[in-house]
Each structure stands twice: as C-alpha cells, then as structure tokens.
Amino acid sequence: VEEQQRLHVAPTAPHTTALGVTRTVGTDQTIRFGSVRYSTPPGLVGAEVWVRVAGQELVVVADLDVLPTMPVWAAGRAGLTEVARHRLSTPGNPRIDLAHYLDHPQDPTGAPRPPRPRPRSAAEKDFLALGAGAHAWLVEASAAGATRIRAKMAAAVELAALIGDGPVDAALGVAAAAGRFGEGDLTAICDHQATGATAAGLVAADETHSA
C-alpha cells in the first residue's frame, strides 16, 4: 500500500527508444533511412513511424491507434505493429515492395503493364480501330519520341481506306516491332508485305544495325 502511493502509473506504450528512430512516411509511401528509400504499406502517408536495424534488415513499426483511418491490411491489429521489413540497401538502390502499391500500373513481377492508348478525338479513334498493330505502333512511337505522330496516324487511316485495314494494321505491327517510325516507312512495309514477304527476317532499327 505504501509503495502504491509513490509509484507512477506504468505507460500504456513501450518506451519508443527501443523502436529506433522516427521517420515520416512521404507521399510516395516511402521513408528514408541511410540515404535509401524504403517502401511502406498504403495508409501511412504522413504518419510518423519508427525504424531500426535488426541484423541485415530494416524494421518499420507504426502505431496503428493514432492513424486517422485504419488501413484494410491492418484489420484485427492495434497499437505498435511491425508494418514492413526490408533488406538493408545502399544509396541509389531503393527497396520497394510491390505489394505496397496495389493500385500501381505494374505486374506483380515488377514489369510495367503495357500502356493502353485511349482515343481523345475522332481521328485517334479511327486510327486505333485499325487493330492491335495500330495500338502497338502508337505506344512504341510515343516511347521512341517519334515526330509528327498525328500526321502519320492520319496517313495510316487514309492508306487503310485504299488497301484495307488488315494490311495496314499488320504493317503497323511490324513497324512497331522494328522501330520504323520515319516518313514513308509504313508505305514501304506495306509494299514489302504485298510481295508475300513475312516478318521472319525482321530487323529492328537499333544500335546493332546502325551506321
């Protein structure tokens, strides 16, 4: 009874020094430690977390009770909880767990998902209606920084009106695979395919075949 009058009430949370150092989760769901970015699960942006080194790993702990909204992945948990664990890395080599970015446009393997062109005008809609080759051509031409893309798209639609959608779409697919986005390339490929040639001898316009 005498001791109870002199003892302080035990804290509800452990001393945070044991949890490491504090970091604030950025808008990209990462924290920085040792000049390296490490990802965290969704729902922690702006929250203060603790990080500590355990062997060769970085452990990230968050207090779920102070979050304004409980993340879906945290259902059934409460209080101080380990939310992420990463292998330690070096500057310039961030550690990103793809599972932390559920809505990101990428495959679980880490490879980006192929872009899906969305027409914004009648001309773009007519071009993409040619087929899969047109889609591939637009994606690759944009990635390669090709010039006068809109004019070349209109020319492809006009060519399709003369010789049909099928041959032009097939030629666009070949042009996308070979990196042929220059003036007259599409017409040349269509003429070449009209002779019965196949894509077996396709040569990509890369540095291997550059003068």
C-alpha positions in Angstrom: 0.0 0.0 0.0 2.8 2.4 0.8 4.6 1.6 -2.5 1.4 2.3 -4.5 1.3 5.8 -3.1 4.8 6.5 -4.5 4.9 4.6 -7.8 3.9 6.2 -11.2 1.4 4.6 -13.4 3.0 2.3 -16.0 2.9 3.8 -19.5 0.4 2.2 -21.9 3.0 2.1 -24.7 6.6 0.9 -24.5 9.5 3.4 -24.4 9.9 4.4 -28.1 13.7 4.4 -27.8 13.5 0.6 -28.2 11.8 1.1 -31.5 14.6 3.0 -33.2 14.5 6.5 -34.8 11.4 8.2 -36.1 10.7 8.9 -39.8 7.7 10.4 -41.6 6.1 8.5 -44.4 6.2 10.5 -47.6 3.5 10.9 -50.3 5.2 8.1 -52.3 4.7 5.7 -49.3 8.4 5.6 -48.5 10.7 6.6 -45.7 14.4 7.5 -45.9 17.0 5.8 -43.8 20.7 6.0 -44.5 20.0 7.9 -47.8 17.9 4.9 -49.0 14.2 4.9 -49.6 12.2 2.0 -48.2 8.5 1.4 -49.0 5.7 1.1 -46.5 2.1 -0.2 -46.9 -0.7 2.0 -48.0 -2.5 4.2 -45.5 0.6 5.5 -43.7 1.3 8.6 -45.8 2.1 11.5 -43.4 2.3 9.2 -40.3 5.3 9.0 -38.0 6.9 5.6 -37.9 9.9 4.1 -36.1 12.7 2.3 -37.9 15.6 0.2 -36.5 18.2 -2.1 -37.9 17.9 -5.8 -37.0 20.8 -7.7 -38.4 20.8 -7.1 -42.1 17.2 -5.9 -42.2 15.4 -2.6 -41.6 12.3 -2.9 -39.4 9.5 -0.4 -39.7 7.0 0.0 -36.8 3.8 2.1 -36.8 1.3 3.0 -34.1 -2.0 1.9 -35.6 -4.0 3.5 -32.8 -3.1 7.1 -33.9 -3.9 6.6 -37.6 -6.9 8.7 -38.7 -8.2 5.7 -40.8 -7.4 2.1 -40.2 -5.9 0.5 -43.4 -7.5 -2.6 -44.8 -4.4 -4.7 -44.3 -4.3 -3.7 -40.6 -7.7 -5.3 -39.8 -7.6 -7.0 -36.4 -4.4 -5.3 -35.3 -3.8 -2.5 -32.9 -1.1 -0.4 -31.2 2.5 -0.6 -32.2 2.8 -3.0 -35.1 5.6 -4.0 -37.5 4.4 -2.9 -40.9 7.4 -3.5 -43.1 10.8 -5.3 -43.1 13.4 -4.7 -45.8 16.8 -6.0 -46.6 19.3 -3.1 -45.9 20.4 -1.4 -49.1 22.9 1.3 -50.3 22.3 4.8 -51.6 20.9 4.7 -55.1 19.2 1.3 -54.6 15.8 1.8 -53.0 13.9 -1.1 -51.5 10.4 -1.1 -52.9 7.9 -3.9 -52.1 5.5 -4.1 -55.0 2.8 -5.5 -52.6 2.7 -2.0 -51.0 1.4 -0.5 -54.2 -1.8 -2.4 -55.0 -3.2 0.2 -57.5 0.1 0.8 -59.3 0.0 0.0 -63.0 2.5 -2.8 -62.9 2.5 -6.6 -62.8 3.3 -8.5 -59.6 6.7 -9.4 -61.2 7.6 -5.7 -61.3 7.3 -5.3 -65.0 5.2 -2.3 -66.1 1.9 -3.2 -67.7 1.6 -2.3 -71.4 0.1 1.1 -71.8 -3.5 1.2 -73.1 -4.0 4.1 -75.6 -7.3 5.9 -75.1 -8.6 7.9 -78.1 -9.4 11.5 -77.4 -10.6 12.5 -80.8 -12.4 11.0 -83.8 -9.1 10.8 -85.7 -7.4 8.9 -82.9 -10.4 6.6 -82.6 -10.3 5.8 -86.4 -6.6 5.0 -86.1 -6.8 2.7 -83.1 -9.8 1.0 -84.8 -7.3 -0.5 -87.3 -6.3 -3.1 -84.8 -3.7 -4.3 -82.4 -0.9 -3.2 -84.7 -2.1 0.4 -84.5 -2.1 0.2 -80.7 1.4 -1.2 -80.6 2.6 1.4 -83.1 1.3 4.3 -81.1 2.8 3.0 -77.8 6.2 2.4 -79.4 6.2 5.6 -81.5 5.4 7.6 -78.4 8.1 5.9 -76.3 10.7 6.4 -79.1 9.8 10.1 -79.3 8.8 9.9 -83.0 7.8 13.2 -84.6 4.6 14.1 -86.4 2.7 11.2 -84.9 -0.7 12.6 -85.5 0.1 13.2 -89.2 1.4 9.7 -89.6 -1.7 8.3 -87.9 -3.9 10.2 -90.3 -1.8 8.9 -93.2 -2.3 5.3 -92.0 -6.1 5.7 -91.9 -6.0 7.1 -95.4 -3.8 4.2 -96.6 -6.2 1.7 -94.9 -9.1 3.3 -96.9 -7.2 2.4 -100.1 -5.8 -1.1 -99.4 -7.8 -2.3 -96.4 -7.4 -2.3 -92.6 -5.7 -5.7 -92.4 -2.6 -5.0 -94.4 -2.1 -1.6 -92.8 -2.6 -2.9 -89.3 -0.1 -5.7 -89.9 2.4 -3.2 -91.3 1.9 -1.0 -88.2 2.7 -4.0 -86.0 5.9 -4.7 -87.9 6.9 -1.0 -87.8 6.3 -1.0 -84.0 8.5 -4.1 -83.5 11.2 -2.9 -85.8 11.2 0.7 -84.6 10.3 2.1 -88.0 8.6 5.4 -87.4 10.1 7.5 -90.2 8.3 9.2 -93.1 7.3 6.6 -95.7 8.2 3.6 -93.5 4.6 2.4 -93.3 4.1 2.6 -97.1 7.4 0.8 -97.7 6.4 -2.0 -95.3 3.0 -2.4 -96.9 4.7 -2.7 -100.3 7.1 -5.2 -99.0 4.4 -7.3 -97.4 2.4 -7.2 -100.7 5.2 -9.2 -102.3 4.4 -12.1 -99.9 7.3 -11.4 -97.5 6.9 -12.4 -93.9 8.2 -10.9 -90.7 10.7 -13.8 -90.3 13.6 -11.5 -91.4 12.5 -8.6 -89.2 15.4 -6.3 -88.4 15.0 -3.9 -85.5 16.3 -0.4 -86.1 18.6 -0.3 -83.1 22.3 0.4 -82.5 23.2 -3.1 -83.6 22.1 -2.2 -87.2 23.1 1.5 -87.1 25.6 3.1 -89.3 
